[in-house]
Amino acid sequence: MYDKRIGKYLQNIEQSKAIDYSKFLALLPEKISEEVKDKATINFLGKGSVIVRISCEQLLEKLRSLTIEPSSRIDATLQGDSHKVNTSTSYLLAYHQSTLDVHPDTIISCNGETHLRFQPKKRLVIIENAELFFARETLFSQMNKAFSLSLSFENTDLIFGAGNQISNKQNYTFINQYESILCFFDYDFGGLKIYKAMRNMVGNKAKFLEPNSDNLNEFFIKKPKNHEQYAKSLEAANNLGLSKLYSLFEAKKSFMEQEALLAL
C-alpha cells in the first residue's frame, strides 16, 4: 500500500530522528503496523515524539517497499490498494444539445485521446450529484436562478463528475478544450477538494460557483462531522480565494448539499 508520506518517516527512523509514532503507524497496513510494534525499539521523548529503532532488515525492506510508487494499476493492486493509481481509461457521462432522450452520452479518454460523439460547446458544467444530473433541464433553470447565469444546452454541456473520477488525468484533453468550466459541487470540504483538483488540472478555466446573493443561505444546514472537518473547509475556502463561501461557513457553521438547489 504505497504512501509517499511513509518515505519521510522511514528516512527519519534510519537517521535516528524523532517522529510522531502514532501517525506513522496509522499509515501502515495493519499487519506491518503490528510487526513494527512487536519488533521496533522505541524511545519516548514526550508529546508523541518518539525515536524508533528497527534492527530487523526484513521488516525494513517491507517498509521500504511501501515507499515505491506503483507503476500501474496492477502493481497497486498487488500492494493492496489499486486506487493509488489512476485507471488507464476514464469515462464520463454527458448531456448536450444533441442528446435525444434520458440516456446520457459517454466520453471515453485513454492515452491522451478522447472519444466522443458530439461537438463540445465552449462552456462546461460539472455536477457531482446524480439527482441533479438527471434532472438536467430543471438543473439549468435553477442554476440560472441561483447564480444569474444563462445556461442552456445551446451554449453549455453538462458532465457528471462522479466524485474524484472527474480529476483522472486521462480526462485532461477533453476538459481542457472548454473555454469555461463551471463547478457546482457540495459546499463542504469534499466539494472543495474536488474543485482544487480541477484547478490543478486546468487552472483558472475552472470556476467554483459561489453563492452570489443570500438566496442559498437557508440551505446551509448540514453540520460538519467534527471541528477538524469544519476547520479544513474554512482553510480550503480561504486558500482557493472563495471569500463569499468562507464568510458563509463562518456565519452558518454548516455546509450545503447540492440537491438543495432543487428546493430554491
Secondary structure, 3 states (H helix, E strand, C coil): CCCHHHHHHHHHHHCCCCEEHHHHHHHCCHHHHHHHHHHCEEEEEECCEEEEECCCHHHHHHHHHCCCCCCCHHHHHHCCCHHHCCCCEEEEEEECCCCCCCCCEEEEEECCEEECCCCCCCEEEEECCHHHHHCHHHHHHHHHHHHCCCCCCCCEEEEECCHHHHHCHHHHHHHHCCCEEEEECCECHHHHHHHHHHHHHHHHHEEECCCCCCCCHHHCCECCCCHHHHHHHHHHHHHCCCHHHHHHHHHHCCEECHHHHHHC
